[in-house]
Amino acid sequence: MFMWFAYLAAGHHVSFLWEFTHRKPFLDSGPLWFAEVLLYVSLGYAAWCWITDRADRRPPGPSSPLGGWHLVAVAAGVALASFVVRLWFPARSTQILDLHLWQWPQCVGMFALGVVARRHDWHVRVPPPLHRACGWAVAITLTAVPVVVVRAHITDVAADAGPFVGGWHWQALILDGVEASLVVAGSVWLCGLAQRLLAGTGPRRARWARASYAAFALQVPVLLTLAIALRTVPWPAEAKALLVAVVGVPASFWLGSRLVRTRMRQVV
């Protein structure tokens, strides 16, 4: 629906049905593709839990701590799986429903890591040594990227990115490794950073924390609505982006808090 609004705002007077069936890829899910993929992965995990419960083979609770070598293994697995998947579905390629299959190793890998990390209470406190190590991993990765760009003689990203997006190229493996490092180490580092800087007590913090997932889901319609509304404003794109961020993030949390509050009242 919001892609249709974007078409209309850009001056393309087409029907919703035309926009829904004629976009490429077919049945494009638009900017909410990640929610669609999350739904599929969640349903798969729910089915797996149901099967293990029926078979009475649910794994026991955590017996050993989740450590740095586990994160290295996850990052290596995500990078290798991404390299293999992108032999058939290169980065930035499109598929029916805009499934972003080239990003599924990251999506599934991080979903699984989140499940395991939750069992080790990482949602409450990421171990400080791992938090620092992940921060260093992110810094080293970001520092290495310009070096790779210079050594690979990349002067035009659009023209020179071909070997990086997939295929039997060392450049593709490097990109997969960089993405895996940022996805795994970056997520753990940001989670620990949020726990250190945003944790606290009080009704206001509790309300925003409870609304955070709803804000995550609502960000797309909120940000797109603001972007479409500002389309005709004669400002530089950077200024409009800043305004959308400043207004959109609090608006997403506010709407999320209203949604969660209404749902909780219904349950009560």
BELJORA-V121028 format. One record per run of one state. SS is the DSSP state (A for helix, B for strand, O for the rest). FROM is the first residue (numbers start at 1). LEN is the number of residues. Records with the same first field share a line. If there is no record, write none. Layout:
# BELJORA-V121028
SS: FROM-LEN  FROM-LEN
This chain:
# BELJORA-V121028
O: 1-1  10-6  23-7  55-13  86-10  99-2  120-8  152-5  161-1  166-4  198-5  211-1  230-7  268-1
A: 2-8  16-7  30-25  68-18  96-3  101-19  128-24  157-4  162-4  170-28  203-8  212-18  237-31
